[in-house]
Amino acid sequence: MTALTVPSFHAAIKATIAAHFGANVNTVEWYEQGDEASGQPKPIKTPAIILELESFSPGDDVGDGRTPLDCQITANCILGRSTPDLQIQTSNFAAQFLSNARNNKWGLARDASFPSSFTAGPGKFDPEKNGYESWFVSWDQTFYLGDSIWAPSGIVPSTVYLGQSPLIGTGNEDQYIQVAP
């Protein structure tokens, strides 16, 4: 298993969103793409989802050697101005995105927490200036970077008991306390 990195969780989120929406979305990208020569934003082929990692901070250590990053991520759900019922369709697009994202670990299993703290609202893309309308969907999610110090092979216990010396071993089973699950 490959250790999770910031680029790999970006790739996993993008791939999962692109697979979910399929041909219904023309663009799924991280960050607004610009023309390097002119410094101007490139036109966006809509419907589009532009993702942004807004911020991150150290998360709670789970004790396995990985680095937890508490991330705030935003998805900008963008439609072109020529879309019929633009305001309703843009908010509907954001609602569809939120519905897919709300329990999504992006195929990262133990390397991601379930997302939380969702918010959504009208976006920052100016339809008069750029020809777009958007809604944003923001959420918090923790990603665990690096390798776990615990080997993934071997026998995984299904029940864990705790005993305190000297009342341990055969004949003292009734002194143990079940601690998991």
CYANA upper distance limits for C-alpha pairs under 8 A (distance plus 0.5 A):
  2 THR  CA    147 ASP  CA      8.24
  3 ALA  CA    145 LEU  CA      7.10
  3 ALA  CA    146 GLY  CA      5.17
  3 ALA  CA    147 ASP  CA      5.53
  4 LEU  CA      8 SER  CA      6.57
  4 LEU  CA      9 PHE  CA      7.24
  4 LEU  CA    111 ASP  CA      7.37
  4 LEU  CA    144 TYR  CA      7.37
  4 LEU  CA    145 LEU  CA      5.31
  4 LEU  CA    146 GLY  CA      5.92
  4 LEU  CA    147 ASP  CA      7.98
  5 THR  CA      9 PHE  CA      6.82
  5 THR  CA    145 LEU  CA      5.97
  5 THR  CA    146 GLY  CA      7.20
  6 VAL  CA     10 HIS  CA      6.78
  6 VAL  CA    145 LEU  CA      8.03
  7 PRO  CA     11 ALA  CA      6.71
  8 SER  CA     12 ALA  CA      6.63
  9 PHE  CA     13 ILE  CA      6.66
  9 PHE  CA    108 LEU  CA      8.27
  9 PHE  CA    143 PHE  CA      8.31
 10 HIS  CA     14 LYS  CA      6.75
 10 HIS  CA     30 TRP  CA      8.06
 11 ALA  CA     15 ALA  CA      6.53
 12 ALA  CA     16 THR  CA      6.59
 12 ALA  CA    106 TRP  CA      6.34
 12 ALA  CA    107 GLY  CA      7.37
 12 ALA  CA    108 LEU  CA      7.89
 13 ILE  CA     17 ILE  CA      6.70
 13 ILE  CA    106 TRP  CA      5.81
 14 LYS  CA     18 ALA  CA      6.60
 14 LYS  CA     28 VAL  CA      6.99
 14 LYS  CA     29 GLU  CA      7.31
 14 LYS  CA     30 TRP  CA      8.00
 15 ALA  CA     19 ALA  CA      6.56
 16 THR  CA     20 HIS  CA      6.62
 16 THR  CA    106 TRP  CA      6.32
 16 THR  CA    107 GLY  CA      7.95
 17 ILE  CA     21 PHE  CA      6.70
 17 ILE  CA     28 VAL  CA      7.91
 18 ALA  CA     22 GLY  CA      6.07
 18 ALA  CA     25 VAL  CA      8.03
 18 ALA  CA     28 VAL  CA      6.74
 21 PHE  CA     25 VAL  CA      6.39
 24 ASN  CA     47 PRO  CA      7.81
 25 VAL  CA     46 THR  CA      7.39
 25 VAL  CA     47 PRO  CA      5.45
 25 VAL  CA     48 ALA  CA      6.23
 25 VAL  CA     49 ILE  CA      8.11
 26 ASN  CA     45 LYS  CA      6.46
 26 ASN  CA     46 THR  CA      6.20
 26 ASN  CA     47 PRO  CA      6.07
 26 ASN  CA     48 ALA  CA      6.32
 27 THR  CA     44 ILE  CA      7.88
 27 THR  CA     45 LYS  CA      6.57
 27 THR  CA     46 THR  CA      7.00
 27 THR  CA     47 PRO  CA      7.17
 27 THR  CA     48 ALA  CA      4.97
 27 THR  CA     49 ILE  CA      6.62
 27 THR  CA     50 ILE  CA      8.17
 28 VAL  CA     48 ALA  CA      6.39
 28 VAL  CA     49 ILE  CA      5.36
 28 VAL  CA     50 ILE  CA      6.42
 28 VAL  CA     51 LEU  CA      8.13
 29 GLU  CA     33 GLN  CA      8.45
 29 GLU  CA     49 ILE  CA      7.09
 29 GLU  CA     50 ILE  CA      5.60
 29 GLU  CA     51 LEU  CA      6.62
 30 TRP  CA     50 ILE  CA      6.14
 30 TRP  CA     51 LEU  CA      5.03
 30 TRP  CA     52 GLU  CA      6.35
 31 TYR  CA     50 ILE  CA      6.35
 31 TYR  CA     51 LEU  CA      6.11
 31 TYR  CA     52 GLU  CA      5.86
 32 GLU  CA     41 PRO  CA      7.59
 32 GLU  CA     50 ILE  CA      6.94
 33 GLN  CA     41 PRO  CA      6.56
 33 GLN  CA     42 LYS  CA      6.42
 34 GLY  CA     39 GLY  CA      6.68
 34 GLY  CA     40 GLN  CA      6.05
 34 GLY  CA     41 PRO  CA      4.51
 34 GLY  CA     42 LYS  CA      5.46
 35 ASP  CA     39 GLY  CA      5.83
 35 ASP  CA     40 GLN  CA      5.94
 35 ASP  CA     41 PRO  CA      6.44
 35 ASP  CA     42 LYS  CA      6.36
 36 GLU  CA     40 GLN  CA      8.03
 44 ILE  CA     48 ALA  CA      7.64
 46 THR  CA     78 ILE  CA      6.95
 46 THR  CA     79 LEU  CA      5.84
 46 THR  CA     80 GLY  CA      6.40
 47 PRO  CA     77 CYS  CA      8.03
 47 PRO  CA     78 ILE  CA      6.24
 47 PRO  CA     79 LEU  CA      5.38
 47 PRO  CA     80 GLY  CA      7.53
 48 ALA  CA     76 ASN  CA      8.32
 48 ALA  CA     77 CYS  CA      6.47
 48 ALA  CA     78 ILE  CA      5.54
 48 ALA  CA     79 LEU  CA      7.14
 49 ILE  CA     75 ALA  CA      6.65
 49 ILE  CA     76 ASN  CA      5.89
 49 ILE  CA     77 CYS  CA      5.25
 49 ILE  CA     78 ILE  CA      6.66
 50 ILE  CA     75 ALA  CA      6.15
 50 ILE  CA     76 ASN  CA      5.52
 50 ILE  CA     77 CYS  CA      7.31
 50 ILE  CA     78 ILE  CA      8.30
 51 LEU  CA     73 ILE  CA      7.71
 51 LEU  CA     74 THR  CA      6.20
 51 LEU  CA     75 ALA  CA      4.95
 51 LEU  CA     76 ASN  CA      6.75
 52 GLU  CA     73 ILE  CA      6.24
 52 GLU  CA     74 THR  CA      5.68
 52 GLU  CA     75 ALA  CA      6.94
 53 LEU  CA     71 CYS  CA      7.60
 53 LEU  CA     72 GLN  CA      6.69
 53 LEU  CA     73 ILE  CA      5.13
 53 LEU  CA     74 THR  CA      7.02
 54 GLU  CA     71 CYS  CA      8.02
 54 GLU  CA     72 GLN  CA      5.96
 54 GLU  CA     73 ILE  CA      6.02
 54 GLU  CA     74 THR  CA      7.22
 55 SER  CA     71 CYS  CA      6.28
 55 SER  CA     72 GLN  CA      5.85
 55 SER  CA     73 ILE  CA      7.87
 56 PHE  CA     69 LEU  CA      6.51
 56 PHE  CA     70 ASP  CA      5.78
 56 PHE  CA     71 CYS  CA      4.71
 56 PHE  CA     72 GLN  CA      6.71
 57 SER  CA     69 LEU  CA      6.13
 57 SER  CA     70 ASP  CA      5.78
 57 SER  CA     71 CYS  CA      7.21
 58 PRO  CA     67 THR  CA      8.06
 58 PRO  CA     68 PRO  CA      6.42
 58 PRO  CA     69 LEU  CA      5.40
 58 PRO  CA     70 ASP  CA      6.48
 59 GLY  CA     67 THR  CA      8.20
 59 GLY  CA     68 PRO  CA      5.21
 59 GLY  CA     69 LEU  CA      5.54
 59 GLY  CA     70 ASP  CA      5.53
 59 GLY  CA    142 THR  CA      7.49
 60 ASP  CA     68 PRO  CA      6.92
 61 ASP  CA     66 ARG  CA      8.28
 61 ASP  CA     67 THR  CA      7.63
 61 ASP  CA     68 PRO  CA      6.82
 62 VAL  CA     66 ARG  CA      8.30
 62 VAL  CA     68 PRO  CA      8.40
 64 ASP  CA    148 SER  CA      5.60
 64 ASP  CA    149 ILE  CA      5.93
 64 ASP  CA    150 TRP  CA      6.95
 65 GLY  CA    146 GLY  CA      8.16
 65 GLY  CA    147 ASP  CA      7.37
 65 GLY  CA    148 SER  CA      5.84
 65 GLY  CA    149 ILE  CA      6.03
 66 ARG  CA    144 TYR  CA      6.12
 66 ARG  CA    145 LEU  CA      5.84
 66 ARG  CA    146 GLY  CA      5.53
 66 ARG  CA    147 ASP  CA      6.23
 66 ARG  CA    148 SER  CA      6.04
 66 ARG  CA    149 ILE  CA      8.32
 67 THR  CA    144 TYR  CA      5.88
 67 THR  CA    145 LEU  CA      5.43
 67 THR  CA    146 GLY  CA      6.97
 68 PRO  CA    142 THR  CA      6.84
 68 PRO  CA    143 PHE  CA      6.16
 68 PRO  CA    144 TYR  CA      4.89
 68 PRO  CA    145 LEU  CA      6.74
 69 LEU  CA    142 THR  CA      5.85
 69 LEU  CA    143 PHE  CA      5.79
 69 LEU  CA    144 TYR  CA      6.83
 69 LEU  CA    145 LEU  CA      7.98
 70 ASP  CA    140 ASP  CA      7.40
 70 ASP  CA    141 GLN  CA      6.34
 70 ASP  CA    142 THR  CA      4.83
 70 ASP  CA    143 PHE  CA      7.18
 71 CYS  CA    140 ASP  CA      6.03
 71 CYS  CA    141 GLN  CA      5.81
 71 CYS  CA    142 THR  CA      6.31
 71 CYS  CA    143 PHE  CA      7.93
 72 GLN  CA    138 SER  CA      7.43
 72 GLN  CA    139 TRP  CA      6.19
 72 GLN  CA    140 ASP  CA      5.02
 72 GLN  CA    141 GLN  CA      7.05
 73 ILE  CA    138 SER  CA      6.04
 73 ILE  CA    139 TRP  CA      6.04
 73 ILE  CA    140 ASP  CA      6.85
 73 ILE  CA    141 GLN  CA      8.20
 74 THR  CA    136 PHE  CA      6.99
 74 THR  CA    137 VAL  CA      6.06
 74 THR  CA    138 SER  CA      4.68
 74 THR  CA    139 TRP  CA      7.07
 75 ALA  CA    136 PHE  CA      6.07
 75 ALA  CA    137 VAL  CA      5.68
 75 ALA  CA    138 SER  CA      6.83
 76 ASN  CA    123 GLY  CA      7.29
 76 ASN  CA    134 SER  CA      6.83
 76 ASN  CA    135 TRP  CA      6.36
 76 ASN  CA    136 PHE  CA      4.92
 76 ASN  CA    137 VAL  CA      7.02
 77 CYS  CA     90 THR  CA      7.59
 77 CYS  CA     93 PHE  CA      6.94
 77 CYS  CA     94 ALA  CA      6.22
 77 CYS  CA     97 PHE  CA      8.30
 77 CYS  CA    134 SER  CA      5.86
 77 CYS  CA    135 TRP  CA      5.86
 77 CYS  CA    136 PHE  CA      6.48
 77 CYS  CA    137 VAL  CA      8.18
 78 ILE  CA     90 THR  CA      7.37
 78 ILE  CA    125 PHE  CA      8.48
 78 ILE  CA    132 TYR  CA      7.00
 78 ILE  CA    133 GLU  CA      6.25
 78 ILE  CA    134 SER  CA      4.80
 78 ILE  CA    135 TRP  CA      7.25
 79 LEU  CA     83 THR  CA      7.28
 79 LEU  CA     86 LEU  CA      8.02
 79 LEU  CA     90 THR  CA      6.81
 79 LEU  CA    132 TYR  CA      6.23
 79 LEU  CA    133 GLU  CA      5.99
 79 LEU  CA    134 SER  CA      6.75
 80 GLY  CA    131 GLY  CA      6.56
 80 GLY  CA    132 TYR  CA      5.08
 80 GLY  CA    133 GLU  CA      6.79
 81 ARG  CA     86 LEU  CA      7.30
 81 ARG  CA    127 PRO  CA      7.07
 81 ARG  CA    131 GLY  CA      5.80
 81 ARG  CA    132 TYR  CA      5.73
 81 ARG  CA    133 GLU  CA      6.90
 82 SER  CA     86 LEU  CA      8.07
 83 THR  CA     89 GLN  CA      8.27
 84 PRO  CA     89 GLN  CA      8.17
 85 ASP  CA     89 GLN  CA      6.47
 86 LEU  CA     90 THR  CA      6.40
 86 LEU  CA    133 GLU  CA      7.90
 87 GLN  CA     91 SER  CA      6.89
 87 GLN  CA    133 GLU  CA      8.14
 88 ILE  CA     92 ASN  CA      6.56
 89 GLN  CA     93 PHE  CA      6.51
 90 THR  CA     94 ALA  CA      6.91
 90 THR  CA    133 GLU  CA      7.40
 90 THR  CA    134 SER  CA      6.51
 90 THR  CA    135 TRP  CA      6.79
 91 SER  CA     95 ALA  CA      6.71
 91 SER  CA    121 GLY  CA      8.36
 91 SER  CA    122 PRO  CA      8.31
 91 SER  CA    134 SER  CA      8.36
 91 SER  CA    135 TRP  CA      6.65
 92 ASN  CA     96 GLN  CA      6.69
 93 PHE  CA     97 PHE  CA      6.76
 94 ALA  CA     98 LEU  CA      6.62
 94 ALA  CA    120 ALA  CA      7.90
 94 ALA  CA    135 TRP  CA      6.49
 94 ALA  CA    136 PHE  CA      7.24
 94 ALA  CA    137 VAL  CA      6.96
 95 ALA  CA     99 SER  CA      6.58
 96 GLN  CA    100 ASN  CA      6.92
 97 PHE  CA    101 ALA  CA      6.63
 97 PHE  CA    137 VAL  CA      8.19
 98 LEU  CA    102 ARG  CA      6.26
 98 LEU  CA    118 PHE  CA      8.41
 98 LEU  CA    137 VAL  CA      7.15
100 ASN  CA    104 ASN  CA      7.34
101 ALA  CA    115 PRO  CA      8.04
102 ARG  CA    114 PHE  CA      8.15
102 ARG  CA    115 PRO  CA      6.51
102 ARG  CA    116 SER  CA      7.68
102 ARG  CA    118 PHE  CA      8.23
103 ASN  CA    114 PHE  CA      6.28
103 ASN  CA    115 PRO  CA      6.83
104 ASN  CA    114 PHE  CA      6.85
104 ASN  CA    115 PRO  CA      7.37
105 LYS  CA    109 ALA  CA      6.80
105 LYS  CA    112 ALA  CA      6.22
105 LYS  CA    113 SER  CA      7.06
105 LYS  CA    114 PHE  CA      6.32
105 LYS  CA    115 PRO  CA      7.89
108 LEU  CA    112 ALA  CA      6.32
110 ARG  CA    144 TYR  CA      8.46
111 ASP  CA    143 PHE  CA      6.16
111 ASP  CA    144 TYR  CA      5.41
111 ASP  CA    145 LEU  CA      7.69
112 ALA  CA    141 GLN  CA      7.70
112 ALA  CA    142 THR  CA      6.21
112 ALA  CA    143 PHE  CA      4.98
112 ALA  CA    144 TYR  CA      6.67
113 SER  CA    141 GLN  CA      6.51
113 SER  CA    142 THR  CA      5.76
113 SER  CA    143 PHE  CA      7.04
114 PHE  CA    141 GLN  CA      6.97
114 PHE  CA    142 THR  CA      8.26
115 PRO  CA    139 TRP  CA      6.89
115 PRO  CA    140 ASP  CA      6.13
115 PRO  CA    141 GLN  CA      5.07
115 PRO  CA    142 THR  CA      8.08
116 SER  CA    139 TRP  CA      6.32
116 SER  CA    140 ASP  CA      5.76
116 SER  CA    141 GLN  CA      6.87
117 SER  CA    138 SER  CA      8.40
117 SER  CA    139 TRP  CA      5.88
117 SER  CA    140 ASP  CA      6.34
118 PHE  CA    137 VAL  CA      7.40
118 PHE  CA    138 SER  CA      6.04
118 PHE  CA    139 TRP  CA      4.94
118 PHE  CA    140 ASP  CA      7.65
119 THR  CA    137 VAL  CA      6.25
119 THR  CA    138 SER  CA      5.77
119 THR  CA    139 TRP  CA      7.04
120 ALA  CA    135 TRP  CA      7.38
120 ALA  CA    136 PHE  CA      5.84
120 ALA  CA    137 VAL  CA      4.86
120 ALA  CA    138 SER  CA      6.77
121 GLY  CA    135 TRP  CA      5.85
121 GLY  CA    136 PHE  CA      6.04
121 GLY  CA    137 VAL  CA      7.45
122 PRO  CA    134 SER  CA      6.63
122 PRO  CA    135 TRP  CA      4.74
122 PRO  CA    136 PHE  CA      6.69
123 GLY  CA    133 GLU  CA      7.90
123 GLY  CA    134 SER  CA      5.32
123 GLY  CA    135 TRP  CA      4.75
123 GLY  CA    136 PHE  CA      5.59
124 LYS  CA    134 SER  CA      7.53
124 LYS  CA    135 TRP  CA      8.32
125 PHE  CA    130 ASN  CA      7.54
125 PHE  CA    132 TYR  CA      6.73
125 PHE  CA    133 GLU  CA      6.54
125 PHE  CA    134 SER  CA      6.45
126 ASP  CA    130 ASN  CA      6.32
126 ASP  CA    131 GLY  CA      7.67
126 ASP  CA    132 TYR  CA      6.83
126 ASP  CA    133 GLU  CA      7.04
127 PRO  CA    131 GLY  CA      4.93
127 PRO  CA    132 TYR  CA      4.71
127 PRO  CA    133 GLU  CA      5.51
128 GLU  CA    132 TYR  CA      8.03
158 SER  CA    180 ALA  CA      8.43
158 SER  CA    181 PRO  CA      7.81
159 THR  CA    178 GLN  CA      7.91
159 THR  CA    179 VAL  CA      8.33
159 THR  CA    180 ALA  CA      6.09
159 THR  CA    181 PRO  CA      6.32
160 VAL  CA    178 GLN  CA      6.44
160 VAL  CA    179 VAL  CA      6.18
160 VAL  CA    180 ALA  CA      5.53
160 VAL  CA    181 PRO  CA      7.62
161 TYR  CA    176 TYR  CA      6.43
161 TYR  CA    177 ILE  CA      5.87
161 TYR  CA    178 GLN  CA      4.78
161 TYR  CA    179 VAL  CA      6.03
161 TYR  CA    180 ALA  CA      7.66
162 LEU  CA    176 TYR  CA      5.88
162 LEU  CA    177 ILE  CA      5.67
162 LEU  CA    178 GLN  CA      6.79
162 LEU  CA    179 VAL  CA      7.06
163 GLY  CA    167 LEU  CA      7.40
163 GLY  CA    168 ILE  CA      6.29
163 GLY  CA    175 GLN  CA      7.16
163 GLY  CA    176 TYR  CA      5.15
163 GLY  CA    177 ILE  CA      7.07
164 GLN  CA    168 ILE  CA      6.80
164 GLN  CA    176 TYR  CA      8.17
167 LEU  CA    172 ASN  CA      6.26
167 LEU  CA    175 GLN  CA      7.22
168 ILE  CA    172 ASN  CA      5.96
168 ILE  CA    173 GLU  CA      7.71
168 ILE  CA    175 GLN  CA      8.08
168 ILE  CA    176 TYR  CA      8.23
169 GLY  CA    173 GLU  CA      7.38
172 ASN  CA    176 TYR  CA      7.82
